[in-house]
Amino acid sequence: MASFEVIGGNKLKGEIVPQGAKNEALQILCAVLLTAEPVTISNIPDIRDVNKLIELLQGLGVAVERNSADTYTFRADNVDLDYLETEAFVTQGRAIRGSVMIVGPMLARFGKSKLPKPGGDKIGRRRLDTHFEGFEKLGAKFKYNASDNFFSVTADKLKGAYMLLDEASVTGTANILMAAVLAEGTTTIYNAACEPYVQQLCRMLNRMGARISGIGSNLLVIEGVEKLGGTEHRMLPDMIEIGSFIGLAAMTGSEITIKDCQIPELGLIPETFKRLGIKMEFRGDDIYIPAQDHYEIDTYIDGSILNISDHTWPGLTPDLLSVALVVATQAKGTALIHQKMFESRLFFVDKLIDMGAQIILCDPHRATVIGHNNNIPLRGIRMTSPDIRAGVALLIAALSAEGTSIIDNVEQIDRGYQNIDGRLNAIGAQIRRI
């Protein structure tokens, strides 16, 4: 198990380029299973979760060629369905939550798929009902074996249907979408997720020959086609990493330029950090954050405490609430952080309290943060990263703190952030992997 030794209190300065979007990659990579023709994808992040998914695709028989550091060509012309019955598949499928995204494409093209209950962050219940209820509406038969925690779906021929999703699940929408593109007839998905990741998937599938309309809305209409072809696709920069770098600049009082951000695809992320008092300038497609010694949390018109909460797109992604909470600890003012989706995601705040932050954990979903206005710096401690997003939030806290911090279990951070220690050290951080 690796750890980071972080010497805090250094001001950073320079330019940093965000990696490709992790959450988009987990969908886009699985879409290569929908065709026997080559699919070339660029801006793929070199992170543990994505690399494990690529290994899973290779196990299924997908030919993988690495053209450059961030570009791969995939060809799924010789998929081995027997691999689904192997212990190797069980191990790989359970290793990452993104493995669930193979089910829709496999069901659509081969009429069957199965999957062990996938892993991922321990941030509370993350049910898969939306995925499998959608497949059933398309005509698939679903079974769950409680003794070995295996999901399986089969279908002679999927048929288009109308469905109203019980939640606007990003992965659920993407999985059902990939099944529906090869179904017979028209599928209508209402209450669909409309995050940029889903929009990117829709555009890629349309270039492959799919017929999807309503892209960017919560009402998708898919007219099924008989087969899909190859294509080329470039992934968006990771909006979560961009938000993390904005928070890092504020917490460390640093002057940072985040390059090539695809700002129109960021939704309310910049505005949310502005409400926390962080100044920024849009310079073309770059975000420039000047050094600030102090930043002040906004209030509502009547002076009441600002509530930062997650919402379905284009609202704030829940993946950035951990960073927003850390940023608030050194702001002037008070904020209520409301994590609606996952009931265990705020449980890392005990580590921030040990560092000297003033936080009241109201319940599993809400925390009140009273900012120090940079008058009382956080202090370095030893702590453990519980999940990807809390891990990078603790790293930001450690970089702003007085003294040395040790962050254990940084494999969690590596799952979602590419060479984060090397990239931050290049602009002045002091992080040593031990």
N, C-alpha and C positions, 0 to 999 in steps of 0.2 A: 504494500500500500504506500503510495507516494504522498508527500506533504509539501506545502509551500512554506518557506521561511520568508516573511515579509517585513522589511524595515520601513516603517511608516514615516509620514511627515515630509516626504519629498514632493516638490511641485514638478509636474510633468509639463512637457512642451513639445509640440510637433504635430505631425500628421499621422493619422491611422486609417487604414482601409478596412471596412467591415467585411467579414467572410460572407459566403453565400448562405442563404436562409436555410437553417436546419429543418424547420417544420415544412418548408416547401419540398426539400430534398426527399423526405420520407414518403411523400405522395408521388412526386415525379418519377423517382426511381422505380417504384412498383408499377407505374404505368407502362414500362417497357415490356411487361408480360403480356400486354394486349396485342402485340404484333410479332410476326416472325421476321420483320425487316429491321435493319439497324436504326438505333436511336442514339444520337450524340447529345450529351448534356454537358454544359460548361458552368463554371462558378460553383462547383460542388465543394462544400467545406470538408476539410480533412479532419474529421472529428470521430470519436469512438462510435457513436450511435449510427452515423452514416456508413462508416467503414464496416460495421457489423452487418448492416442491411445489405451492402454490396456482397459480403461474404455469403449471406443467405441466398441471394440471387444466384451466385456462382454455384452453390450447392444444388440449386434447382436445375442447373444445366445452362444457365444464361452465360453466353460468351461475353467476357468483359475485357476491353482493351483500354489501357490508360494512355491517352494521347499526350497529355501534359499534366502538370501538377494538379489542375482543377477541372480537367476535361476527360470524360470517358465516353466510349462507344459501347453500347449494349446490343446484343442480338439474342433474342429468345426464340430461336428456331429449332431448338432441340431440348425442350423442357422435359425433365424427368419426373413424372408424377409419382413414381415409386419412392422418391426421396422423402415424400410426405410421411412415409411409414418408418423412417429411420430415427435412431437415437440422436444422430447429429442434427436432424431437423428440430427435434424437441429442444435440444440445448440452444440452438441458434434462435428458434422462435421465442423462447422464454427470456432470452437475454435483453431484448429491447421491445418497447411498446409499439414502435413503428412497424413491427412485423405483421400487425393486424391488417396493414394496408395491402398485403398480397392477396387477401381473400376475395375482394371484388373482382380484380382482373383475372384471377385463376378461375373463379366461378363463371365469369362471362365467356372466357375463351375455351375452357376445358370441361365445364359442367360440374366441377367439384373443387372443393378446397377444404382444408382442415388446419387447425392451429392450436397449439397449447396456449393456455392463458398467458398472455405476454407480461413482461416485466415493465420497468420504467421507474419514474420517481415515486417515492412514498409520500404523496401529498394529499392523501385522502382517497375516497372512492372514485374510481374512474370506470364507470360501467360501459359496456359495449352493446347494450340493448338496441340503441338506435341503429347500429350497423346491421344487426341480424334481423331486426324487424323490417328494415328496408329490403333486405334480400328476400325475405318471405313474401313481401308484397309483390316482388318481381316474379314470384312463382317457385322460389327455392324451398327445399325442405331443410330444416335446421335441427341439429341435435347437440346437446351438451352432456358430456359424460362427467358427472361430478366426482367419480372415483379417480380419474386421472387428469381432470381439469382440461379436457379437450373440447374445442368447438369444431363442428363440421357442418358443411352445407353442400347440397347437391341439387342439380336441376337438369332435366332433359333439354329444356329450352326456356330461357328467361323471356318474359313477356312484359311489355311496358305497362305501367300502372300510375295512378295518382296516389301521392302520399303526402301527408302532413307530418313532418318530423316532430317528435316530442321535445326535442331540443335542437338548437342550431349548432350542432356538433360539426367542427371543422373536419375531423377525420371521418366521422360518420357520413357527412355529405360527400366527401371525396371518394370514399369507398363505394357508396351506392352509385355515385356518378359513373365510376369506372365499370361497374357491373351493367349499368343501364345503356351504355353506348353501343353495346353489341346485342341488346335485347330486341325482340321483335315488337315493333310498334312504338308508341310514344309514351315516355315517362315524364311526369310532372312532379317536381320536388318543391313543396312549399315549406317555408321556414328553413330554407337552406342557409348554411353559412355562406358569407360572401367575402371572407377575408381575401387579401391579395393572393395568398397561397392557392386558394380554390380558383380564383380568377386565372392565375397562371396555368393551373392544371387544365382548365376548360379551354384556354387558348391553345395549349399544346395538343390536346386531344382533337380540337377542330383542325389543326394543321395536319394531323394524322388521318383525317377523313371523317371524324365524328361530326354530328350536327347538333350543337348545343346552343341554345339562345337564352337570353336573360342573364348573361354573365355580368356580375357585379351587383345583382339584386338578390333578394331572398326567394325568388321564384324562378327555378330553372326548368327549361323544357328540353328534353333530349329525344330526338328522333333516331331510333336505332338504325344502325348500318350493319352490313354483313361482315365487313373486315376493316381493319385499320392498317395504315402503312407506316413507314419510318418518318423521322423528322429530326430537326435540330432544335435545341432549346437552351436558353440561358436563364439561370435562376436569379431572382432578386437578391440584393444584399439583405442581410439578416436584420430585421427591424428591432429585434430584442437586443442584439449586440449594439446597435446604434444608440438605443435608449440607455444601455448600460454605460456606454462611453460618455454620454451627456451627463449622467449622474456622477461618474468618476471625476470628470472635469470640475464639477461643482464641489464635491466633497474634498478634493485635494487643492482647490484654489488654482487650478491649472489652465493654461491656454492651449486648447487642442482644436485641431481641424479634422473633422470626420469626412473622409472623401467619398464621393460617388454614392450618395445615400438614397437616390430615387425618392426624393422628398414627397412627391404626390402620393406615394404608396404608404406613407407612414401614419396616415389617419391623425388621431388626436395625440400621438406620442409627443411631438414637440410642444404642443399647447399645454399638455399636462405638466411638463417640466418647467415651462414658463410660469405656470401658476404656483409652482414651488419656489419661484423667485430666480430661476436660472436665466441669464441673458444669453441670447444666441443670435447669430445672423445667418441667413441663407445666402450663400455665395455661389450662384449657379446651382449645381446639385450637391454642393458641399455645405456642411454645417460648421460654422466657426463659433466656438465658445470662448469668450475672453476670460481671463483670470478674475475671479471675484473673491474678495476677502469675506464678504457677507452676502447673504441672499435671504429674502423675506417671503414667507408663505402668504399667498393671497387669502382674502376672506370673501364670503358672499356679500351681496349688496347691503344686507342688514347687519353686517359685522360678525355673523356667526362663523363657526369653525369650518374650514374647507374639508370636504369629504372626497377623498381619492378612491374611486372604486372601479372594478372591472366591468366591462359590458361586452355584448356581442358587437362585432364590427359594424360601423367604424368607431365604436367606443374603444377604450383603452384595453389592450390585451392583458389578461391576468398574469402573463409571464413577466411583466415589468413592475408589478406591485411590490415585490421584494426590494427592488432597486429604489423605487419611490420612497419606501419606508426608511431605508438607510439614509437617503438624501435629506429627509425631513429631520433627522436627528441633529443635524448641525445648522439647520435653518433658524431664522427668527420667526417665532410663531408656533402654532399648534395645528396638527392635521389629524383627521380620522382616516385610517387606511382600512378599507372594507373589501375583503377578499370573498366574493360571493360564491365562487365556483368550487374551490377545494378547501375542505375543512381542516387540513393539517399544514397548509402552506405557511402559516404565520408562526409555527412553533419554533422557528429559529431565533425569535426575538430574545430568548433568554440569554443567548450569546452576546447580543448587542447590549443588553442590560448589564452583563458582566463587564463589558467594555466601558460602561459609564453612561450609556444612553438612558434617557428618561422616556420610558415606554410603559403604557398600561395595556396589557393584553385583556381586552374586555370579554372576549369569548373566542372560540376557534376561528371566527371569521373577521373579527374587528380588533384593531389596535389603535390606541391614541398615542401620538408622538408629540412630546413637548421639546421643541428644538433648543439647542444650546447657543445658537447664534455665533458659533465658533469661539465662544468664550471659554468653554471647557472641552478640550479635545478628548476624543476617545482614547483609551489606553490599550496597548497590545496585550493579547492573551493567547492561550492555546484553545483551539476550537475544532469542530468537525463539520465538514460540509454535508448537509443532509440531502440536498437535491441540487440539480443544475442551477436553478435561478437563485436559490438562497446562497449557494456556494459563491457565485460571482458577487452577490450583494455583500457577503462577508469579506470577500477579497477587497472590494471597494472600501469597506469600513477599515480594514487593516491597513490599506495604503494611506488612509487619512489619519490614522492613529499615531499617538506618541509611542515610541519604542518598537519592539519586535513582536510580531504575532506568528504563530504556527497554525496553519490550516491543514488538518488531516483529511484523508479521503478525497484528495483532489481529482481522483478519477471521475468523480461526479461532475466536476467542472469541465474536465476534458471531454465528457460526453457531448457538450454543447458549444464549447469555445475552442477554436483552433489556435494552438500555440499561444495561449493567452499570456503566459509569462514572458515569452520571447518578444512578443509584439509590444507589451507594455514596458518591458525593460529598454526597448529601443527608443522610447520617448522619456526616459528618466526614472522609471520605477526601479525598485530594488526587490526583486523576487527571486528566490533560489529554490529550485526543486530538489527535495531531499528524500 
